[in-house]
C-alpha cells in the first residue's frame, strides 16, 4: 500500500510533460525504500509513546512522500546489517535523540529521588525497619524449625518403608528366583534346574523360566554353540512356561558381514532343527549413561524370543517385550568395567569370549 501511495505521490509531483512509466529498476528501488521506511518506523514506534510517535510519523511520512529520504534509506540498506538502528537514518535521528534524552532525564530523576529518600531516612526509621525484619526472621525460623522436624519425620518414614520393601523383595527373590550359571562344559545345568522346580510341585502356573543364550560374539569352537542349542531345546521342551532369549551376533572389529549373517543363519537352523520357533524377534535397546563420547557401541541389538513348537501357546507370549518386540532401554556399563577387560592389553570382544567366562542360563 505504501508503495502505491509513493508512486502516486511521485506521479502527482512530476510535471505533465515529464511523466514517464516506471522502469523495473526504479520500481525496485522505491520498493526497497518503502520496506526500509516501514522497518525503521516500527523501530521508532517501540521507543516512543503512542502520541509522540503519531506526530513523528506524520512528519516522516511527509518527507518520505516527497522523496527526501530515498538517498539516506538506500545508503543504509547498502552499508548496514539487519536489523539496523533508527538513528542511522538522518530524518529519524532527531526523534531518537529526543527519546534517549527523555529516558536519560527520567533515569536521572529516579536516581535523584532515590538518593533523597536514602538521605531523608533517619536512624529511627532504619532501626524500626531492622527490628521489624528481625522479628520476621525469628518467626520464620520458628516455622522453619517445625517444618524441618516434620520433614525429618517424613523422610524417616519413607526411608524405613523403602528399607522394609527392599528387604521383602530380596527375601522373595531369594525364595522364588534362581540364577543358574552354566560352565563351558554345560554340566550340572539340568539337575540344578530340576532341583529348583521341585519347590513348585503342585502349584501350576507359578513357575516361569527364561533360558538366556548370548551369541553376540561367536566362539571359535562351534561345538559349544551346538551343545548350547541342544541344552536350550531340552529345557524349553520341559514346559510351555519356559522361554528362550537369544541375542543374535552383531558386527565386531574381528568379524565380517558375511560371517555375521552366516552365524545367524546357522543358529536359526539349529533352533528349527531342535523344534523351536524363530518368528518372535525382539529389538534390545541400550543406554550409555556412564560412557564417554568415544564409546562407539551400538544402542540396539537384534534378539529372539523362542518357544518350543510342541506347545500351542506360552504365557510369555502376552508379555510386553514379546508382544511389542522391544526390550529396554537397558543401561550399558563402561567398557573398562566389563568382565575380562584388561587396561594394558585391552582385549577385543572375541578375545574376552575365548577366556571361557561362562554363559548365563
C-alpha positions as CSV (number, residue, x, y, z in Angstrom):
1,X,0.0,0.0,0.0
2,X,2.8,2.4,0.9
3,X,4.5,1.7,-2.5
4,X,1.3,2.5,-4.4
5,X,0.9,5.8,-2.4
6,X,4.6,6.6,-3.1
7,X,4.2,6.0,-6.8
8,X,1.1,8.1,-6.9
9,X,2.8,10.9,-5.0
10,X,5.8,11.0,-7.3
11,X,3.4,11.0,-10.3
12,X,1.4,13.9,-9.0
13,X,4.6,16.0,-8.2
14,X,6.1,15.4,-11.7
15,X,5.1,17.9,-14.4
16,X,2.8,16.6,-17.0
17,X,5.3,16.8,-19.8
18,X,8.0,14.9,-17.8
19,X,5.8,12.0,-16.6
20,X,7.1,8.5,-17.6
21,X,6.3,4.9,-16.8
22,X,8.5,3.4,-14.1
23,X,11.2,1.0,-15.2
24,X,11.9,-2.2,-13.3
25,X,15.0,-0.8,-11.5
26,X,13.1,2.4,-10.5
27,X,10.2,0.4,-9.1
28,X,12.6,-2.0,-7.3
29,X,14.4,1.0,-5.7
30,X,11.2,2.5,-4.5
31,X,10.0,-0.9,-3.1
32,X,13.2,-1.2,-1.1
33,X,12.9,2.3,0.2
34,X,9.3,1.6,1.3
35,X,10.3,-1.5,3.1
36,X,13.2,0.3,4.9
37,X,10.9,3.2,5.8
38,X,8.3,0.8,7.4
39,X,11.0,-1.1,9.2
40,X,12.6,2.0,10.8
41,X,9.2,3.4,11.7
42,X,8.5,0.2,13.6
43,X,11.8,0.5,15.5
44,X,10.9,4.1,16.3
45,X,7.4,3.1,17.5
46,X,8.9,0.7,20.0
47,X,10.9,3.5,21.5
48,X,8.3,6.4,21.7
49,X,5.0,6.9,23.4
50,X,2.0,6.4,21.0
51,X,1.1,10.1,21.0
52,X,4.6,11.3,20.2
53,X,5.0,8.6,17.6
54,X,1.9,9.8,15.7
55,X,3.4,13.3,15.4
56,X,6.7,11.9,14.4
57,X,5.2,9.5,11.8
58,X,3.2,12.4,10.2
59,X,6.4,14.4,9.7
60,X,8.4,11.5,8.5
61,X,5.6,10.4,6.1
62,X,5.6,13.8,4.5
63,X,9.3,13.8,4.0
64,X,9.2,10.2,2.6
65,X,6.3,11.0,0.2
66,X,8.4,13.9,-1.1
67,X,11.3,11.6,-1.8
68,X,13.7,13.4,0.6
69,X,14.5,10.1,2.5
70,X,15.3,7.9,-0.5
71,X,19.1,8.5,-0.7
72,X,19.6,8.0,3.0
73,X,17.4,4.9,3.1
74,X,19.3,3.4,0.1
75,X,22.6,4.2,1.7
76,X,21.6,2.5,5.0
77,X,20.4,-0.6,3.1
78,X,23.7,-1.0,1.4
79,X,26.1,-0.3,4.3
80,X,24.4,-1.7,7.4
81,X,23.4,-5.1,8.6
82,X,19.8,-6.0,9.7
83,X,18.0,-5.1,11.9
84,X,19.8,-1.8,11.9
85,X,19.1,1.3,14.1
86,X,16.6,4.0,13.5
87,X,19.3,6.6,14.3
88,X,21.2,5.6,11.2
89,X,18.7,7.5,9.1
90,X,19.2,11.2,9.3
91,X,15.5,12.1,9.4
92,X,14.9,9.7,12.3
93,X,17.9,10.8,14.3
94,X,16.3,13.9,16.0
95,X,13.4,11.8,17.2
96,X,15.7,9.1,18.5
97,X,17.8,11.7,20.3
98,X,14.7,13.2,22.0
99,X,13.6,9.8,23.2
100,X,17.1,9.0,24.6
101,X,17.3,12.4,26.2
102,X,13.9,11.9,27.8
103,X,14.9,8.4,29.1
104,X,18.1,9.8,30.5
105,X,16.3,12.6,32.3
106,X,13.8,10.1,33.8
107,X,16.7,7.9,35.0
108,X,18.5,10.9,36.5
109,X,15.3,12.0,38.2
110,X,14.7,8.5,39.6
111,X,18.3,8.3,40.8
112,X,18.0,11.7,42.5
113,X,14.7,10.7,44.2
114,X,16.3,7.5,45.5
115,X,19.2,9.5,46.8
116,X,16.9,11.9,48.5
117,X,14.9,9.1,50.0
118,X,18.1,7.5,51.4
119,X,19.3,10.8,52.9
120,X,15.9,11.5,54.4
121,X,15.8,8.2,56.2
122,X,16.8,8.8,59.8
123,X,18.2,6.4,62.4
124,X,14.8,5.7,64.0
125,X,13.3,4.7,60.7
126,X,16.2,2.5,59.9
127,X,16.1,1.0,63.4
128,X,12.4,0.3,63.2
129,X,12.9,-1.4,59.8
130,X,15.7,-3.6,61.2
131,X,13.6,-4.6,64.2
132,X,10.7,-5.5,62.0
133,X,12.9,-7.6,59.8
134,X,14.5,-9.3,62.8
135,X,11.1,-10.1,64.2
136,X,10.0,-11.6,60.8
137,X,13.2,-13.7,60.7
138,X,12.6,-15.0,64.2
139,X,9.1,-16.0,63.3
140,X,10.2,-17.6,60.1
141,X,13.0,-19.5,61.9
142,X,10.4,-21.0,64.3
143,X,8.2,-22.0,61.4
144,X,11.1,-23.5,59.5
145,X,12.2,-25.5,62.6
146,X,8.8,-27.1,62.8
147,X,8.8,-27.7,59.1
148,X,12.2,-29.3,59.3
149,X,11.1,-31.6,62.1
150,X,8.1,-32.7,60.1
151,X,10.2,-33.2,57.0
152,X,12.7,-35.3,59.0
153,X,9.9,-37.5,60.3
154,X,8.5,-37.9,56.8
155,X,12.0,-38.8,55.5
156,X,12.4,-41.4,58.3
157,X,9.1,-42.9,57.4
158,X,10.0,-43.1,53.7
159,X,13.4,-44.5,54.5
160,X,12.0,-47.2,56.8
161,X,9.4,-48.0,54.2
162,X,11.9,-48.3,51.4
163,X,14.2,-50.4,53.6
164,X,11.3,-52.7,54.5
165,X,10.3,-53.0,50.9
166,X,13.8,-53.8,49.8
167,X,14.2,-56.5,52.4
168,X,10.9,-58.0,51.3
169,X,11.9,-58.0,47.7
170,X,15.2,-59.5,48.4
171,X,13.7,-62.3,50.6
172,X,11.1,-63.0,47.9
173,X,13.7,-63.1,45.1
174,X,15.9,-65.5,47.2
175,X,12.9,-67.8,47.8
176,X,11.3,-67.8,44.4
177,X,14.0,-66.8,41.9
178,X,17.2,-68.7,40.9
179,X,20.1,-67.9,38.6
180,X,22.0,-70.9,37.3
181,X,25.3,-70.2,35.6
182,X,26.4,-72.9,33.1
183,X,30.1,-73.6,32.6
184,X,31.7,-74.2,29.2
185,X,31.0,-78.0,29.5
186,X,27.3,-77.4,30.1
187,X,27.4,-79.8,33.1
188,X,25.0,-79.6,36.0
189,X,22.5,-77.3,34.4
190,X,19.6,-79.7,34.2
191,X,20.0,-81.2,37.7
192,X,20.1,-77.7,39.2
193,X,17.0,-76.7,37.2
194,X,15.1,-79.8,38.4
195,X,16.0,-79.1,42.0
196,X,14.8,-75.5,41.7
197,X,11.5,-76.6,40.1
198,X,10.8,-79.1,42.9
199,X,9.5,-76.3,45.2
200,X,6.7,-75.5,42.7
201,X,5.3,-79.1,42.6
202,X,1.6,-79.0,43.0
203,X,1.4,-75.3,42.2
204,X,0.8,-75.0,38.4
205,X,1.1,-71.5,36.9
206,X,3.7,-70.3,39.5
207,X,6.8,-71.5,37.6
208,X,8.4,-69.4,34.9
209,X,11.9,-69.8,33.3
210,X,14.0,-67.8,30.9
211,X,17.0,-69.5,29.3
212,X,19.4,-66.8,28.0
213,X,21.8,-67.6,25.2
214,X,24.2,-64.8,24.4
215,X,25.6,-65.2,20.8
216,X,26.8,-61.6,20.5
217,X,30.4,-62.9,19.9
218,X,30.5,-66.1,18.0
219,X,33.0,-68.5,19.6
220,X,35.7,-70.2,17.6
221,X,34.7,-73.6,18.9
222,X,31.4,-74.5,17.0
223,X,30.8,-77.4,19.3
224,X,29.9,-75.0,22.1
225,X,27.2,-73.5,20.0
226,X,25.8,-76.9,19.2
227,X,25.8,-78.0,22.8
228,X,24.2,-74.8,24.0
229,X,21.5,-75.1,21.3
230,X,20.7,-78.7,22.3
231,X,20.5,-77.8,26.0
232,X,18.2,-74.9,25.2
233,X,15.9,-77.1,23.2
234,X,15.7,-79.7,26.0
235,X,14.9,-77.0,28.6
236,X,12.2,-75.3,26.5
237,X,10.6,-78.7,25.8
238,X,10.0,-79.3,29.6
239,X,7.2,-76.7,29.9
240,X,5.3,-74.1,28.0
241,X,6.2,-71.6,30.7
242,X,9.9,-71.8,29.6
243,X,11.1,-69.2,27.2
244,X,14.4,-68.8,25.4
245,X,16.1,-65.5,25.0
246,X,18.8,-65.3,22.3
247,X,21.0,-62.3,21.4
248,X,22.0,-62.5,17.8
249,X,25.6,-62.0,16.6
250,X,26.5,-58.4,15.7
251,X,29.3,-56.7,13.9
252,X,32.7,-56.7,15.7
253,X,36.1,-55.5,14.7
254,X,37.3,-59.1,14.2
255,X,34.4,-60.3,12.0
256,X,32.7,-59.6,8.7
257,X,29.2,-59.1,7.4
258,X,29.3,-62.4,5.6
259,X,30.4,-64.2,8.8
260,X,27.8,-62.5,10.9
261,X,24.9,-63.4,8.5
262,X,26.3,-67.0,8.3
263,X,26.4,-67.4,12.1
264,X,22.9,-66.1,12.5
265,X,21.6,-68.4,9.8
266,X,23.4,-71.4,11.4
267,X,21.9,-70.5,14.7
268,X,18.3,-70.3,13.4
269,X,18.7,-73.6,11.5
270,X,19.8,-75.3,14.7
271,X,16.8,-73.9,16.6
272,X,14.4,-75.0,13.9
273,X,16.0,-78.5,13.9
274,X,15.5,-78.7,17.6
275,X,11.8,-77.8,17.3
276,X,12.0,-74.2,18.5
277,X,10.3,-71.1,16.9
278,X,12.1,-68.2,15.3
279,X,9.4,-65.7,14.5
280,X,9.3,-63.6,17.7
281,X,12.1,-61.1,17.0
282,X,12.9,-58.6,19.8
283,X,14.9,-55.4,19.4
284,X,17.0,-54.7,22.5
285,X,17.6,-51.0,23.2
286,X,20.6,-49.8,25.3
287,X,21.6,-46.6,27.0
288,X,25.1,-45.5,28.0
289,X,24.7,-43.2,31.0
290,X,28.3,-43.6,32.3
291,X,30.2,-43.8,29.0
292,X,32.1,-41.1,27.2
293,X,31.7,-39.8,23.7
294,X,34.4,-42.2,22.5
295,X,32.2,-45.2,23.2
296,X,31.0,-46.3,19.7
297,X,28.9,-49.3,20.8
298,X,25.5,-49.6,19.1
299,X,22.4,-48.6,21.1
300,X,20.4,-51.6,19.8
301,X,20.9,-55.3,19.1
302,X,18.6,-57.9,17.5
303,X,17.4,-60.7,19.7
304,X,14.9,-63.6,19.6
305,X,12.3,-64.8,21.9
306,X,11.9,-68.5,21.2
307,X,9.5,-71.3,22.4
308,X,9.1,-75.0,21.8
309,X,6.8,-75.7,18.9
310,X,5.2,-78.7,20.7
311,X,3.2,-76.2,22.8
312,X,0.3,-74.3,21.2
313,X,0.9,-71.2,23.3
314,X,3.1,-69.8,26.1
315,X,2.3,-67.4,28.9
316,X,5.4,-65.4,27.8
317,X,3.7,-64.5,24.5
318,X,1.5,-61.9,26.2
319,X,4.4,-60.1,27.8
320,X,5.1,-56.6,26.7
321,X,8.5,-57.3,25.4
322,X,7.4,-60.2,23.2
323,X,4.1,-58.6,22.1
324,X,5.7,-55.3,21.1
325,X,9.1,-56.7,20.0
326,X,11.0,-54.2,22.1
327,X,13.1,-54.5,25.3
328,X,14.8,-51.7,27.2
329,X,16.4,-49.3,27.2
330,X,18.9,-51.3,29.3
331,X,21.9,-49.4,30.7
332,X,25.4,-50.5,29.5
333,X,28.4,-50.4,31.8
334,X,31.6,-48.9,30.7
335,X,34.0,-51.0,28.6
336,X,36.7,-50.7,31.2
337,X,34.3,-52.4,33.7
338,X,33.5,-55.3,31.5
339,X,34.4,-58.8,32.8
340,X,37.7,-59.9,31.4
341,X,38.8,-56.5,30.3
342,X,42.5,-55.5,30.8
343,X,43.6,-51.9,30.7
344,X,47.1,-52.9,29.4
345,X,46.3,-55.4,26.7
346,X,42.7,-54.2,26.0
347,X,41.4,-57.4,24.5
348,X,38.7,-57.4,21.8
349,X,35.2,-58.8,22.5
350,X,36.2,-62.0,20.7
351,X,39.3,-62.4,22.9
352,X,37.2,-61.9,26.1
353,X,34.8,-64.6,24.9
354,X,37.6,-67.0,24.4
355,X,38.5,-66.7,28.1
356,X,35.6,-69.1,28.8
357,X,34.0,-66.8,31.2
358,X,30.8,-68.9,31.1
359,X,27.3,-68.3,29.7
360,X,24.2,-67.4,31.8
361,X,21.1,-69.6,31.9
